[in-house]
Amino acid sequence: MTLRRHLLLSISLGLTLGCAGTKPTATPPAEPGALERVALVHGGAGPWAVAGYRMGEHALQQLGLPRGSFKLEVIHHSPAQVQYTCVADGAAAATGASLGKLNLSLVTAPAPEDTATTFRNRDTGQSLTLRPSASFVQRFRDVPREKLGEAGRTVLTLPDADVFETVAP
């Protein structure tokens, strides 16, 4: 195990286990290789792509689908601006959805505040729409390029509510 993976696992376990007698956090343990998976799909693991990854993991869990399922449909709505479209690549890295499988699509939205991703189980019709939380947008909107990797690592360890929120149906 590389030192980097060991540190991520240690941080993740510490956040998950917490202190005795305290409530567990809403932060899922970081999957070993999560940042690498995002970087493989996206070319880097900046905060917006990692947020998409976190959203995709959450959606798979909520919909009861495995990564790579053809039953999953992912529709990402955002302006045609790199920062907001990065979320789609992160969601693809987490879920295995892709343009080639025809289960990933990008819909141009008029404004940044319209950024949201819908995950749908094609068999059951059950769906979940998630968007970056207001606190996430405020904190990570204008991260300098040289700090993107560091910010992505931070996003991997934040509680879900600090990264994304559910859009009411």
GUVEXDO-225619 format. One line per 4 residues: for each residue x, y, z of N, C-alpha, C. Coordinates in Angstrom, 3 decimals. Atoms other than C-alpha are relative to their C-alpha. Example, Ala and Ser with C-alpha at 12.3 -4.5 7.8 and 13.67 -1.06 7.14 Angstrom:
! residues 2
0.890/-1.190/0.000/12.300/-4.500/7.800/0.900/1.200/0.000 ~ -0.820/-1.190/-0.060/13.670/-1.060/7.140/-0.770/1.090/0.730
! end
This chain:
! residues 169
0.863/-1.178/0.000/0.000/0.000/0.000/0.901/1.230/0.000 ~ -0.809/-1.208/0.059/1.413/3.387/-0.933/-0.260/0.855/1.228 ~ 0.149/-0.895/-1.137/1.945/6.011/1.738/-1.240/0.866/-0.165 ~ 1.171/-0.855/0.258/-0.703/8.209/0.100/-1.304/-0.736/0.298
1.210/0.788/-0.259/-3.324/5.452/0.183/-0.134/-0.306/1.486 ~ 0.027/0.279/-1.431/-2.364/4.576/3.744/-0.500/1.222/0.768 ~ 0.448/-1.218/-0.667/-2.826/8.206/4.805/-1.479/0.252/-0.242 ~ 1.421/-0.193/0.292/-6.179/8.467/3.027/-0.864/-0.972/0.793
0.738/1.003/-0.751/-7.339/5.232/4.660/-0.007/0.352/1.480 ~ -0.080/-0.373/-1.412/-6.142/6.410/8.084/-0.908/1.173/0.311 ~ 0.875/-1.166/-0.190/-7.891/9.761/7.725/-1.448/-0.448/-0.066 ~ 1.357/0.469/0.195/-10.997/8.024/6.482/-0.494/-0.793/1.203
0.389/0.789/-1.159/-11.059/5.531/9.340/-0.180/0.881/1.226 ~ 0.120/-0.912/-1.135/-10.491/8.291/11.866/-1.287/0.788/-0.057 ~ 1.243/-0.758/0.146/-13.392/10.305/10.476/-1.213/-0.899/0.191 ~ 1.122/0.912/-0.099/-15.617/7.247/10.323/-0.200/-0.480/1.433
0.109/0.534/-1.346/-14.837/5.881/13.780/-0.245/1.073/1.040 ~ 0.200/-1.097/-0.934/-14.669/9.220/15.564/0.467/-0.356/1.388 ~ -0.345/0.250/-1.395/-14.343/9.345/19.322/-1.076/-0.860/0.630 ~ 0.958/0.851/-0.699/-16.000/6.879/21.666/-1.138/0.854/0.541
1.152/-0.692/-0.530/-19.505/7.951/22.570/-0.548/1.101/-0.881 ~ 0.522/-1.038/0.884/-19.966/10.334/19.646/-0.753/-0.647/-1.145 ~ 0.741/0.496/1.163/-22.328/9.955/16.730/0.952/-0.153/-1.171 ~ -0.835/0.102/1.194/-20.741/8.689/13.535/-0.302/1.163/-0.939
0.198/-1.100/0.944/-20.250/11.350/10.887/-0.732/-0.512/-1.223 ~ 0.663/0.373/1.250/-22.111/11.376/7.594/1.014/-0.094/-1.122 ~ -1.037/0.113/1.003/-18.787/11.040/5.819/0.273/-1.471/-0.265 ~ -0.291/1.395/0.291/-18.442/7.709/4.031/1.505/-0.229/-0.002
-1.435/0.259/0.084/-15.077/6.008/4.257/0.462/0.160/-1.439 ~ -0.540/-0.205/1.347/-12.911/6.961/1.312/0.360/-1.350/-0.601 ~ -0.317/1.238/0.700/-12.771/4.096/-1.137/1.454/0.057/-0.427 ~ -1.386/-0.009/0.489/-9.162/3.133/-1.745/0.013/0.174/-1.516
-0.109/-0.227/1.429/-8.260/4.472/-5.150/-1.037/0.964/-0.558 ~ 1.049/-0.903/0.488/-11.168/6.952/-5.353/0.594/1.151/-0.802 ~ -0.599/-1.132/0.715/-8.944/9.871/-6.342/0.625/-0.448/-1.312 ~ -0.593/0.527/1.221/-7.128/7.721/-8.861/-1.073/-0.307/-1.043
1.100/0.316/0.912/-10.446/6.563/-10.365/-0.525/1.283/-0.647 ~ 0.456/-1.288/0.531/-11.568/10.199/-10.733/1.009/0.528/-1.015 ~ -1.045/-0.513/0.892/-8.242/11.191/-12.281/0.070/-0.798/-1.300 ~ -0.031/0.831/1.198/-8.383/8.269/-14.714/-1.085/0.428/-0.996
1.106/-0.420/0.864/-11.754/9.424/-16.072/0.128/1.459/-0.402 ~ 0.069/-1.446/0.195/-11.312/13.170/-15.709/1.332/0.657/-0.383 ~ -1.311/-0.596/0.268/-7.571/13.760/-16.021/0.582/0.693/1.215 ~ -0.424/-0.600/-1.258/-7.312/15.125/-12.477/-1.085/-0.259/1.021
0.974/0.240/-1.067/-9.083/14.915/-9.125/-0.255/1.284/0.766 ~ 0.339/-1.269/-0.619/-10.173/18.477/-8.454/-1.301/-0.096/0.777 ~ 1.148/0.044/-0.911/-12.973/19.395/-6.056/-1.348/-0.278/-0.679 ~ 1.295/0.191/0.647/-15.845/19.473/-8.558/-0.155/-1.416/-0.528
0.059/1.390/0.460/-14.999/16.097/-10.089/-0.148/-0.948/1.185 ~ 0.119/0.844/-1.198/-14.565/14.581/-6.617/-1.403/0.129/0.592 ~ 1.384/-0.166/-0.456/-17.945/16.059/-5.620/-0.932/-0.881/-0.831 ~ 0.800/0.872/0.861/-19.478/14.287/-8.626/0.176/-1.463/0.358
-0.287/1.375/-0.418/-17.796/11.077/-7.516/-0.778/-0.331/1.271 ~ 0.719/0.210/-1.264/-19.224/11.436/-4.012/-1.505/-0.108/-0.247 ~ 1.423/0.042/0.331/-22.674/12.119/-5.476/-0.349/-1.342/-0.655 ~ 0.241/1.271/0.675/-22.427/9.056/-7.719/0.026/-1.181/0.945
-0.056/1.073/-0.997/-21.379/6.777/-4.858/-1.276/-0.022/0.842 ~ 1.205/-0.122/-0.822/-24.266/8.056/-2.753/-1.223/-0.499/-0.771 ~ 1.145/0.400/0.824/-26.752/7.556/-5.585/-0.045/-1.510/-0.200 ~ -0.026/1.455/0.167/-25.634/3.972/-6.239/-0.500/-0.691/1.263
0.415/0.582/-1.282/-26.101/3.183/-2.566/-1.505/0.167/0.197 ~ 1.425/-0.272/-0.186/-29.545/4.815/-2.443/-0.881/-0.782/-0.976 ~ 0.777/0.707/1.022/-30.721/3.132/-5.652/0.236/-1.508/0.015 ~ -0.289/1.428/-0.100/-29.242/-0.254/-4.725/0.576/-0.596/-1.271
-0.598/0.475/1.255/-27.248/-0.544/-7.940/1.519/-0.105/0.139 ~ -1.462/0.114/-0.021/-23.666/-1.726/-8.460/0.633/0.932/-1.034 ~ -0.760/-0.767/0.988/-21.019/0.312/-10.273/-0.016/-0.768/-1.316 ~ -0.015/0.613/1.325/-21.216/-0.361/-14.001/-1.344/-0.516/-0.463
1.320/0.514/0.356/-24.935/-1.206/-14.026/-0.570/0.711/-1.224 ~ 0.693/-0.565/1.155/-26.716/-0.723/-17.329/-1.387/0.500/0.394 ~ 1.302/-0.458/-0.487/-29.857/-0.112/-15.249/0.041/1.464/0.420 ~ -0.151/-1.371/-0.470/-28.475/3.248/-14.137/0.019/0.984/-1.161
-0.049/-1.114/0.939/-29.118/6.443/-16.072/0.445/1.229/0.795 ~ -0.513/-1.207/-0.647/-27.197/9.625/-15.170/-0.183/1.170/-0.954 ~ 0.223/-1.203/0.816/-28.313/13.015/-16.466/0.530/1.187/0.797 ~ -0.622/-1.143/-0.682/-26.135/15.981/-15.541/-0.429/1.293/-0.680
0.426/-1.320/0.475/-27.535/19.510/-15.912/0.985/1.031/0.524 ~ -0.893/-1.078/-0.429/-25.047/22.384/-15.855/0.272/0.934/-1.175 ~ -0.438/-0.871/1.094/-23.850/25.390/-17.802/1.195/-0.657/-0.700 ~ -1.144/0.524/0.744/-21.250/24.599/-20.461/1.267/0.727/0.447
-1.205/-0.582/-0.609/-18.436/25.691/-18.137/0.714/-1.127/0.735 ~ -0.777/1.125/-0.503/-15.655/23.336/-17.133/-0.229/-0.293/1.472 ~ 0.155/0.238/-1.439/-16.019/23.782/-13.396/-1.262/-0.817/0.308 ~ 1.277/0.649/-0.289/-19.662/22.656/-13.427/-0.153/-1.337/-0.725
0.086/1.263/0.729/-19.313/19.937/-16.064/0.938/-1.059/0.582 ~ -0.905/0.953/-0.654/-16.498/18.330/-14.034/-0.783/-1.002/0.852 ~ 0.837/0.865/-0.839/-19.237/16.908/-11.807/-0.415/-1.250/-0.779 ~ 0.427/1.136/0.824/-20.383/14.673/-14.693/1.102/-1.047/-0.108
-1.104/0.959/0.070/-16.931/13.100/-15.021/0.171/-0.731/1.323 ~ -0.087/0.651/-1.311/-16.829/12.426/-11.285/-1.107/-1.023/0.180 ~ 1.121/0.936/-0.090/-20.262/10.825/-11.441/0.268/-1.232/-0.870 ~ -0.342/1.127/0.878/-19.071/8.677/-14.352/1.048/-0.901/0.655
-1.046/0.787/-0.670/-15.999/7.600/-12.375/-0.583/-0.860/1.118 ~ 0.597/0.744/-1.107/-18.151/6.513/-9.430/-0.954/-1.083/-0.465 ~ 1.088/0.898/0.390/-20.961/4.828/-11.322/0.317/-0.931/-1.157 ~ -0.290/0.777/1.201/-19.393/3.506/-14.505/-0.913/0.368/-1.157
0.848/-0.468/1.107/-21.997/5.357/-16.573/0.895/0.624/-1.062 ~ -0.816/-0.571/1.065/-20.709/6.460/-19.952/-0.846/0.360/-1.208 ~ 0.667/-0.374/1.242/-21.670/8.067/-23.226/-0.173/-1.219/-0.896 ~ 0.038/1.176/0.865/-20.875/4.816/-25.030/-1.067/-1.003/0.399
1.059/0.904/-0.471/-23.306/2.823/-22.881/-1.368/0.673/-0.080 ~ 1.223/-0.784/0.127/-25.902/5.523/-23.515/-0.740/0.149/1.329 ~ 0.651/-0.216/-1.291/-26.533/5.923/-19.803/0.579/1.210/0.739 ~ -0.505/-1.250/-0.537/-24.739/9.237/-19.253/-0.301/1.088/-1.016
0.252/-1.111/0.913/-25.904/12.520/-20.714/0.198/1.325/0.714 ~ -0.238/-1.348/-0.482/-25.160/16.199/-20.315/-1.041/0.912/-0.633 ~ 1.011/-0.938/0.467/-27.901/18.806/-20.561/0.456/1.390/0.403 ~ -0.448/-1.355/-0.302/-26.952/22.460/-20.809/-1.074/0.733/0.794
0.883/-0.779/-0.865/-28.498/24.482/-17.996/0.391/1.468/-0.139 ~ -0.288/-1.415/0.235/-28.764/28.279/-18.151/0.951/0.665/1.001 ~ -0.784/-0.704/-1.020/-26.991/29.179/-14.896/0.669/-0.988/0.959 ~ -0.695/0.880/-0.943/-24.527/27.717/-12.366/-0.899/-0.558/1.113
0.878/0.467/-1.079/-27.240/27.506/-9.704/-0.972/-1.092/-0.463 ~ 0.838/1.073/0.541/-29.110/25.083/-12.010/0.755/-1.326/-0.108 ~ -0.801/1.219/0.060/-26.309/22.510/-11.721/-0.601/-1.068/0.903 ~ 0.561/1.131/-0.747/-27.785/19.155/-10.641/0.180/-1.262/-0.835
-0.178/1.282/0.677/-27.370/15.481/-11.461/-1.100/-0.948/0.447 ~ 1.054/0.968/-0.307/-30.217/12.980/-11.667/0.521/-1.396/-0.291 ~ -0.385/1.411/0.105/-29.485/9.298/-11.097/-1.314/-0.782/0.039 ~ 1.272/0.719/0.077/-32.300/6.932/-12.138/0.221/-1.471/-0.279
0.019/1.429/0.249/-32.829/3.207/-11.919/-1.029/-0.228/-1.098 ~ 0.896/0.162/1.153/-34.300/2.423/-15.343/-1.057/-1.078/0.232 ~ 0.953/1.088/-0.229/-35.981/-0.772/-14.107/-1.129/0.406/0.936 ~ 1.021/-0.336/-0.999/-37.805/0.697/-11.119/-0.568/1.399/-0.183
0.416/-1.384/0.144/-38.068/4.347/-12.166/0.410/0.878/1.173 ~ -0.445/-0.772/-1.169/-36.690/5.376/-8.779/1.135/0.928/-0.415 ~ -1.063/-0.933/0.353/-34.557/8.493/-9.099/0.366/0.874/1.191 ~ -0.554/-0.859/-1.035/-32.491/10.824/-6.994/0.740/1.123/-0.715
-0.689/-1.139/0.596/-31.375/14.319/-7.966/0.813/0.687/1.087 ~ -0.930/-0.611/-0.945/-28.351/15.802/-6.212/0.638/1.218/-0.641 ~ -0.717/-1.178/0.488/-26.625/19.163/-6.503/1.073/0.361/1.013 ~ -1.009/-0.464/-0.946/-23.512/20.685/-4.999/-0.675/0.910/1.041
0.591/-0.823/-1.062/-24.400/22.252/-1.635/0.490/1.441/-0.130 ~ -0.374/-1.422/0.051/-24.281/26.042/-1.261/1.362/0.215/0.646 ~ -1.295/-0.171/-0.666/-21.360/25.732/1.153/1.139/-0.534/-0.858 ~ -1.012/0.536/0.915/-19.461/23.571/-1.364/0.303/1.019/-1.096
-0.168/-0.961/1.090/-20.029/26.077/-4.175/0.785/1.211/0.481 ~ -0.694/-1.174/-0.534/-18.915/28.976/-2.001/1.473/-0.301/0.271 ~ -1.377/0.347/-0.387/-15.794/27.172/-0.779/0.881/-0.354/-1.193 ~ -0.833/0.549/1.072/-14.635/25.618/-4.069/-0.238/0.626/-1.378
0.329/-0.610/1.289/-15.934/27.941/-6.813/1.236/0.453/-0.777 ~ -1.132/-0.595/0.725/-12.618/29.603/-7.657/1.348/-0.494/0.513 ~ -1.271/0.576/-0.459/-9.846/27.224/-6.592/1.045/0.175/-1.099 ~ -1.070/-0.136/1.009/-6.572/28.086/-8.354/0.431/-1.377/-0.521
-0.362/1.261/0.650/-5.414/25.400/-10.787/1.048/-0.786/0.794 ~ -1.063/0.699/-0.728/-2.303/24.603/-8.707/-0.462/-0.600/1.333 ~ 0.519/0.529/-1.272/-4.481/23.807/-5.667/-1.156/-0.978/-0.197 ~ 1.131/0.878/0.275/-7.066/21.591/-7.374/0.143/-1.375/0.646
-0.211/1.324/-0.589/-5.542/18.284/-6.221/-0.191/0.004/1.502 ~ 0.153/-0.133/-1.453/-5.341/19.407/-2.612/-1.478/0.180/0.363 ~ 1.423/-0.234/-0.254/-8.950/20.658/-2.753/-0.804/-1.280/-0.234 ~ 0.675/1.273/0.260/-10.081/17.334/-4.269/0.173/-0.975/1.148
-0.235/0.873/-1.157/-8.471/15.421/-1.408/-0.848/0.443/1.179 ~ 0.836/-0.523/-1.090/-10.303/17.684/1.031/-1.459/-0.418/-0.202 ~ 1.397/0.344/0.290/-13.664/17.064/-0.678/-0.276/-1.466/0.299 ~ 0.174/1.426/-0.260/-13.141/13.317/-0.331/-0.287/-0.275/1.474
0.139/0.245/-1.438/-13.124/13.685/3.474/-1.137/0.787/0.667 ~ 1.060/-0.825/-0.585/-15.991/16.173/3.989/-1.283/-0.801/0.225 ~ 1.319/0.622/-0.155/-19.396/15.161/5.346/-0.842/0.227/-1.262 ~ 0.849/-0.102/1.196/-21.969/14.559/2.601/-0.657/1.369/-0.103
0.742/-1.273/0.018/-23.936/17.696/3.567/0.870/1.185/-0.384 ~ -0.909/-1.063/0.401/-20.852/19.838/2.958/0.374/-0.085/-1.474 ~ -0.339/0.208/1.403/-20.540/18.456/-0.571/-1.237/0.084/-0.897 ~ 1.190/0.030/0.852/-24.043/17.841/-1.935/-1.271/-0.044/0.835
1.307/0.061/-0.633/-27.734/18.004/-1.154/-0.995/-0.583/-0.995 ~ 1.056/0.576/0.834/-30.860/16.311/-2.443/-0.935/1.105/-0.458 ~ 0.967/-0.942/0.559/-33.122/18.311/-4.731/-1.376/-0.630/0.193 ~ 1.352/0.514/-0.245/-36.753/17.901/-3.683/-0.690/-0.289/-1.337
0.690/0.356/1.261/-38.867/16.139/-6.344/-1.088/0.998/-0.351
! end
